Amino acid sequence: MIYLDNSATTKPHPDVLKSYVQASEQFFANPSSIHQLGGQAERLLLRARQQAADILHVHEDEIIFTSGGTEGNNMAIMGVAMQHQRRGKHIITSEIEHPSVYDACKGLEQLGFEITALPVDANGQVSVEEVKKSIRNDTILISIMHVNNEIGSIQPIQEIAEIAATHPKLFFHVDAVQGLGKISLNLYHPGIDICTLSGHKIHGVRGTGMVYVARSTKLFPLLQGGGQEYGRRSGTENLAGSVSMVKALRLMMDREKTDLEHLRMLYQQLRTKLEQIDGVMINSPIDGAPHILNCSIPGLKPEVVIHALGKRDIYISTKSACSSKQSDISRVLAACGYSRERASSGLRISLSYDTTTEEITTFIEALKEVIQHLKEILE
């Protein structure tokens, strides 16, 4: 099997699964229980939170464990909107955000909020100047993703954070789900108030994640109840999930230090070989993330190509996994200015640190054969 759909989800690391099972078996008690077993579980949760804070260079009370990226993004956007709506109802985002951000903002429009969805250039990047110009007196939130999940474009987060820092009455949320462990990001920047992370994108278990929420940031809690997670996210803690999430985080950050150059080499190998195939058009920017490559084959339906490769035990995808079964047109590719034909034929190949040179070579040869076969059928 050759798995090249790592932006949709990654294969859990064996050590992560081991930590999940051990925590489930040995620390099954409720961390909120006052007896000894509850105390043991609570101490393990505290240790996991402290480790996450150390890795990310933030305070432990700024780490909120969640069920993943979608919850984290909704916590940030809806939480700021509900808490600070008396001060303003204007939110700035971009046209190429993940559905969990884009649709959350669309939902807020129905509640009377005004959304400015900034355009992007052909490389999928927002303009820092446009962000600056869009800020108004009633702006309460800027939400911009770090790395785009479809084409791998990297947004100028640090520059936007500098602007946000000069407007203390608004909050800046970063969806860092796709960039974690591949593109470094300084969370402890005075302009970054909230940041979303997900476990299953870094070889963790699905249903795990965390949100960095700066101490000075007040959110309306979407989940009311027992006051867990510093009152920001009530509900019995997923102890095993949180412990395994931190394990995955530590392993991924280590891989970034040791294997990033290898990943970049693989990406360049993939890009160069794809560029040599007649009829293939590269959509990802040359200076994008080193693990996401989007291309189009106009004239061929992406789902047909994907299924043909799947029969060869090779797996890629199209668009975001959260929207791959919806409209044929990629909202992201359309926002970059590509034609309908190109925006409806996008394919996403996403690598991991475990991808090999041999797998890239095999994939390229299989793709050539699939394209040739499909074109012969259509002629």
Secondary structure as the mmCIF struct_conf table of DSSP 4:
data_model
#
loop_
_struct_conf.conf_type_id
_struct_conf.id
_struct_conf.beg_label_comp_id
_struct_conf.beg_label_asym_id
_struct_conf.beg_label_seq_id
_struct_conf.end_label_comp_id
_struct_conf.end_label_asym_id
_struct_conf.end_label_seq_id
STRN STRN1 ILE A 2 TYR A 3
STRN STRN2 ASP A 5 ASP A 5
TURN_TY1_P TURN_TY1_P1 ASN A 6 ALA A 8
HELX_LH_PP_P HELX_LH_PP_P1 LYS A 11 HIS A 13
HELX_RH_AL_P HELX_RH_AL_P1 PRO A 14 GLN A 26
BEND BEND1 ALA A 29 ALA A 29
TURN_TY1_P TURN_TY1_P2 PRO A 31 SER A 32
BEND BEND2 ILE A 34 HIS A 35
HELX_RH_AL_P HELX_RH_AL_P2 GLN A 36 LEU A 56
TURN_TY1_P TURN_TY1_P3 HIS A 57 HIS A 57
BEND BEND3 VAL A 58 VAL A 58
HELX_RH_3T_P HELX_RH_3T_P1 GLU A 60 GLU A 62
STRN STRN3 ILE A 63 THR A 66
BEND BEND4 SER A 67 SER A 67
HELX_RH_AL_P HELX_RH_AL_P3 GLY A 69 HIS A 84
TURN_TY1_P TURN_TY1_P4 GLN A 85 ARG A 87
STRN STRN4 HIS A 90 SER A 94
TURN_TY1_P TURN_TY1_P5 GLU A 95 ILE A 96
HELX_RH_AL_P HELX_RH_AL_P4 PRO A 99 GLU A 109
TURN_TY1_P TURN_TY1_P6 GLN A 110 GLY A 112
STRN STRN5 GLU A 114 LEU A 118
TURN_TY1_P TURN_TY1_P7 ALA A 122 ASN A 123
BEND BEND5 GLY A 124 GLY A 124
HELX_RH_AL_P HELX_RH_AL_P5 VAL A 128 SER A 134
TURN_TY1_P TURN_TY1_P8 ASN A 137 ASP A 138
STRN STRN6 THR A 139 MET A 145
BEND BEND6 HIS A 146 HIS A 146
STRN STRN7 VAL A 147 VAL A 147
TURN_TY1_P TURN_TY1_P9 ASN A 149 ILE A 151
STRN STRN8 ILE A 154 ILE A 154
HELX_RH_AL_P HELX_RH_AL_P6 ILE A 157 ALA A 165
TURN_TY1_P TURN_TY1_P10 THR A 166 THR A 166
TURN_TY1_P TURN_TY1_P11 PRO A 168 LYS A 169
BEND BEND7 LEU A 170 LEU A 170
STRN STRN9 PHE A 171 ASP A 175
TURN_TY1_P TURN_TY1_P12 VAL A 177 LYS A 182
BEND BEND8 ILE A 183 ILE A 183
BEND BEND9 LEU A 187 LEU A 187
TURN_TY1_P TURN_TY1_P13 PRO A 190 GLY A 191
STRN STRN10 ILE A 194 SER A 198
BEND BEND10 GLY A 199 GLY A 199
TURN_TY1_P TURN_TY1_P14 HIS A 200 HIS A 203
TURN_TY1_P TURN_TY1_P15 ARG A 206 GLY A 207
STRN STRN11 GLY A 209 VAL A 213
TURN_TY1_P TURN_TY1_P16 ARG A 215 SER A 216
BEND BEND11 LEU A 222 LEU A 223
BEND BEND12 GLY A 225 GLY A 226
TURN_TY1_P TURN_TY1_P17 GLN A 228 GLN A 228
HELX_RH_3T_P HELX_RH_3T_P2 GLU A 229 GLY A 231
TURN_TY1_P TURN_TY1_P18 ARG A 232 ARG A 232
BEND BEND13 ARG A 233 ARG A 233
BEND BEND14 GLY A 235 GLY A 235
HELX_RH_AL_P HELX_RH_AL_P7 LEU A 239 GLU A 275
TURN_TY1_P TURN_TY1_P19 GLN A 276 GLN A 276
BEND BEND15 ILE A 277 ILE A 277
TURN_TY1_P TURN_TY1_P20 ASP A 278 GLY A 279
STRN STRN12 MET A 281 ILE A 282
BEND BEND16 SER A 284 SER A 284
TURN_TY1_P TURN_TY1_P21 ILE A 286 ASP A 287
BEND BEND17 GLY A 288 GLY A 288
TURN_TY1_P TURN_TY1_P22 PRO A 290 HIS A 291
STRN STRN13 ILE A 292 SER A 296
TURN_TY1_P TURN_TY1_P23 PRO A 298 GLY A 299
BEND BEND18 LEU A 300 LEU A 300
HELX_RH_AL_P HELX_RH_AL_P8 PRO A 302 GLY A 310
TURN_TY1_P TURN_TY1_P24 LYS A 311 ASP A 313
STRN STRN14 ILE A 314 TYR A 315
STRN STRN15 SER A 317 SER A 317
BEND BEND19 THR A 318 LYS A 319
TURN_TY1_P TURN_TY1_P25 ALA A 321 LYS A 325
BEND BEND20 GLN A 326 GLN A 326
BEND BEND21 ASP A 328 ILE A 329
HELX_RH_AL_P HELX_RH_AL_P9 ARG A 331 ALA A 335
TURN_TY1_P TURN_TY1_P26 CYS A 336 GLY A 337
HELX_RH_AL_P HELX_RH_AL_P10 ARG A 340 ALA A 343
TURN_TY1_P TURN_TY1_P27 SER A 344 SER A 344
BEND BEND22 SER A 345 SER A 345
STRN STRN16 GLY A 346 SER A 350
TURN_TY1_P TURN_TY1_P28 TYR A 353 ASP A 354
HELX_RH_AL_P HELX_RH_AL_P11 THR A 357 LEU A 378
#
